[in-house]
């Protein structure tokens, strides 16, 4: 099991370089926000609790509700601070090469930011062929309501960079409110999904 995780982590690191290199988001379209306070919010949820439900608009034009996946899928929430920023523009395209790993663990990934739909649409369309495979959701209005429910809305109105894993019963099984200046480790996400049998 440990060797499997190590191989996946190495594979992701190698493939992620390729994925980012192939992304069509050019450096002059990326806004550098500089170094930020690593975490600037107070978490309102905990492992073992039921995940707060939400219904958010997706760039596809539909709406997605968390409770729709209850009983059928594990859910990985990937909150990122802002479109067209350096780490966010690396993080989500990297998940494209790991789609099979999410599907193997019966998991759906939901990408969430406090950006509006037009910005998210433009940003994800520049992430290589076809954008990203997972639903991208806007927590723009009422501004940051979902991030606020989870306790990950920063004072400036962006969300933390956070990974929250929810099992098929709707229970939070893993929380990583990550240093906003760094990308979360895919290997850890997969390891946590493996625990959900």
C-alpha positions as CSV (number, residue, x, y, z in Angstrom):
1,X,0.0,0.0,0.0
2,X,2.8,2.4,0.9
3,X,4.7,1.6,-2.3
4,X,1.5,2.3,-4.3
5,X,1.1,5.8,-2.7
6,X,4.8,6.5,-3.3
7,X,4.5,5.5,-7.0
8,X,1.4,7.7,-7.4
9,X,3.0,10.7,-5.7
10,X,6.1,10.4,-7.9
11,X,4.0,9.9,-11.0
12,X,1.9,12.9,-10.1
13,X,4.9,15.1,-9.6
14,X,6.4,14.1,-13.0
15,X,3.1,14.4,-14.9
16,X,2.1,17.6,-13.2
17,X,5.1,19.3,-14.7
18,X,3.9,18.2,-18.1
19,X,0.3,19.2,-17.4
20,X,1.3,22.7,-16.3
21,X,3.7,23.1,-19.2
22,X,0.8,22.2,-21.6
23,X,-1.7,24.5,-20.0
24,X,-2.6,27.5,-22.2
25,X,-2.7,30.0,-19.4
26,X,0.3,32.2,-20.3
27,X,2.4,33.8,-17.6
28,X,1.3,37.3,-18.6
29,X,-2.3,36.3,-17.8
30,X,-1.4,35.1,-14.2
31,X,-1.7,37.7,-11.5
32,X,1.0,37.4,-8.9
33,X,-0.4,38.1,-5.4
34,X,2.9,37.7,-3.6
35,X,3.3,35.9,-0.3
36,X,0.2,35.8,1.9
37,X,-0.5,34.9,5.5
38,X,-0.6,31.0,5.3
39,X,-4.1,30.7,7.0
40,X,-6.3,33.6,7.9
41,X,-9.7,32.1,9.0
42,X,-11.2,30.1,11.8
43,X,-12.5,26.6,10.8
44,X,-16.2,26.0,11.7
45,X,-16.3,22.3,10.8
46,X,-14.5,19.2,12.1
47,X,-13.8,15.6,11.1
48,X,-16.7,13.4,12.1
49,X,-19.3,16.0,11.6
50,X,-21.9,16.2,8.8
51,X,-20.7,18.4,6.0
52,X,-22.8,21.6,5.6
53,X,-24.9,21.4,2.4
54,X,-24.7,23.9,-0.3
55,X,-26.0,24.5,-3.8
56,X,-23.7,26.5,-6.1
57,X,-23.8,27.5,-9.8
58,X,-21.3,25.7,-12.1
59,X,-19.5,27.0,-15.2
60,X,-21.6,24.4,-17.2
61,X,-24.7,26.6,-16.5
62,X,-26.2,24.1,-14.1
63,X,-26.2,24.1,-10.3
64,X,-24.6,21.5,-8.1
65,X,-25.7,20.5,-4.6
66,X,-23.5,18.6,-2.2
67,X,-26.3,16.4,-0.9
68,X,-26.9,15.0,-4.4
69,X,-23.9,12.8,-3.9
70,X,-25.0,11.4,-0.6
71,X,-25.2,7.6,-0.8
72,X,-23.5,7.4,-4.2
73,X,-20.1,9.2,-4.1
74,X,-17.3,10.3,-1.9
75,X,-16.7,14.0,-2.4
76,X,-13.5,16.0,-2.5
77,X,-14.0,19.7,-2.1
78,X,-11.1,21.7,-3.5
79,X,-11.4,25.3,-2.4
80,X,-8.9,27.7,-4.1
81,X,-8.5,31.4,-3.5
82,X,-8.7,33.0,-6.9
83,X,-8.7,32.4,-10.6
84,X,-5.7,33.5,-12.7
85,X,-3.3,33.2,-9.8
86,X,-0.1,31.1,-9.9
87,X,-0.7,28.2,-7.5
88,X,-4.4,27.9,-8.3
89,X,-3.5,27.8,-12.0
90,X,-1.1,24.8,-11.3
91,X,-3.3,23.0,-8.8
92,X,-6.5,22.3,-10.8
93,X,-4.9,21.3,-14.1
94,X,-2.8,18.8,-12.1
95,X,-6.0,17.0,-11.1
96,X,-6.7,16.3,-14.8
97,X,-4.0,13.7,-14.9
98,X,-5.3,12.1,-11.7
99,X,-8.9,11.7,-12.8
100,X,-8.7,7.8,-12.8
101,X,-7.4,7.9,-9.2
102,X,-10.5,9.8,-8.1
103,X,-12.8,7.5,-10.0
104,X,-11.1,4.4,-8.7
105,X,-12.0,5.6,-5.2
106,X,-15.6,6.4,-6.2
107,X,-15.0,10.1,-5.6
108,X,-16.2,13.3,-7.3
109,X,-14.0,16.4,-7.1
110,X,-15.7,19.8,-6.8
111,X,-13.6,22.9,-7.4
112,X,-14.9,26.0,-5.6
113,X,-13.8,29.6,-5.6
114,X,-15.4,32.9,-4.7
115,X,-14.9,34.2,-8.3
116,X,-17.8,34.8,-10.5
117,X,-18.9,32.4,-13.3
118,X,-17.5,34.4,-16.3
119,X,-14.1,34.6,-14.7
120,X,-14.1,30.9,-13.8
121,X,-15.2,30.0,-17.3
122,X,-12.4,32.0,-19.0
123,X,-9.8,30.7,-16.6
124,X,-10.7,27.0,-16.8
125,X,-11.0,27.1,-20.6
126,X,-7.3,28.1,-20.8
127,X,-6.3,25.0,-18.8
128,X,-5.4,22.9,-21.7
129,X,-7.7,20.8,-23.8
130,X,-11.3,21.1,-22.5
131,X,-10.4,22.8,-19.2
132,X,-10.9,20.5,-16.2
133,X,-12.9,17.3,-15.9
134,X,-14.6,18.2,-12.6
135,X,-17.4,20.7,-11.8
136,X,-16.1,24.2,-11.1
137,X,-18.5,26.1,-8.8
138,X,-18.8,29.7,-8.0
139,X,-19.3,30.8,-4.4
140,X,-19.5,34.4,-5.6
141,X,-23.0,35.4,-4.5
142,X,-24.0,35.7,-1.7
143,X,-20.3,36.3,-1.6
144,X,-18.4,33.4,0.0
145,X,-21.4,32.0,1.8
146,X,-20.2,28.4,1.4
147,X,-16.6,29.2,2.4
148,X,-18.1,31.0,5.4
149,X,-20.2,28.0,6.4
150,X,-17.0,25.9,6.5
151,X,-15.0,28.6,8.3
152,X,-12.5,29.1,5.5
153,X,-13.4,32.6,4.2
154,X,-10.5,34.9,4.5
155,X,-11.0,38.6,5.5
156,X,-10.2,39.8,2.0
157,X,-13.1,37.8,0.6
158,X,-11.3,34.8,-0.9
159,X,-11.4,31.3,0.4
160,X,-8.5,29.4,2.0
161,X,-6.8,26.8,-0.1
162,X,-8.5,23.8,1.4
163,X,-9.2,20.2,0.8
164,X,-12.2,18.6,2.5
165,X,-13.1,15.0,2.0
166,X,-16.6,13.8,2.6
167,X,-17.7,10.2,2.6
168,X,-20.9,8.8,1.0
169,X,-22.8,9.3,4.3
170,X,-22.1,13.0,4.1
171,X,-19.6,12.9,7.0
172,X,-16.4,14.9,6.9
173,X,-13.5,12.5,7.0
174,X,-10.5,14.8,6.2
175,X,-9.7,18.5,6.4
176,X,-6.6,20.3,5.2
177,X,-6.7,24.0,5.4
178,X,-3.5,24.3,3.5
179,X,-0.9,27.1,3.5
180,X,-2.4,29.3,0.8
181,X,1.1,29.8,-0.7
182,X,1.6,26.1,-1.5
183,X,-0.2,23.4,-3.5
184,X,-1.7,20.5,-1.5
185,X,-0.1,17.0,-2.0
186,X,-2.2,14.8,-4.3
187,X,-0.6,11.7,-2.7
188,X,-2.2,12.6,0.7
189,X,-5.6,13.1,-0.9
190,X,-5.5,9.7,-2.5
191,X,-4.3,8.1,0.7
192,X,-7.2,9.6,2.5
193,X,-9.6,8.4,-0.2
194,X,-8.2,4.9,0.2
195,X,-9.5,4.9,3.8
196,X,-13.1,5.3,2.6
197,X,-14.1,1.7,2.0
